[in-house]
């Protein structure tokens, strides 16, 4: 199941690139952090962010 989460996030990342969205910010739960880290989200205080 974790692989499907990574795939969905990669699709979201591609969507952002195609639509000139340069940053994504999210409030992730501890259990979700490994999925976001696999696609290069970074930690910042209580949030995680991705520069696309």
KASUL-V94794 format. One record per backbone hydrogen bond with DSSP energy under -0.5 kcal/mol. NH is the residue of the N-H (numbers start at 0). CO is the residue of the C=O. E is the energy in kcal/mol with one decimal. If there is no record, write none. Layout:
# KASUL-V94794
NH;CO;E + NH;CO;E
This chain:
# KASUL-V94794
4;0;-1.3 + 5;1;-2.0 + 6;2;-2.4 + 7;3;-2.3 + 8;4;-2.1 + 9;5;-2.2 + 10;6;-2.1 + 11;7;-2.0 + 12;8;-2.4 + 13;9;-2.3 + 14;10;-2.2 + 15;11;-2.3 + 16;12;-2.1 + 17;13;-2.4 + 18;14;-1.3 + 19;16;-1.3 + 20;15;-2.8 + 21;19;-0.7 + 23;49;-2.2 + 25;47;-2.6 + 27;25;-0.8 + 31;28;-1.1 + 32;28;-1.1 + 32;29;-0.5 + 34;31;-0.8 + 35;31;-1.7 + 36;32;-2.8 + 37;33;-1.6 + 38;34;-0.7 + 38;35;-0.7 + 39;36;-1.7 + 40;35;-2.5 + 41;48;-3.3 + 43;46;-2.8 + 46;43;-2.5 + 47;25;-2.7 + 48;41;-2.6 + 49;23;-2.2 + 51;21;-2.2 + 51;49;-0.7
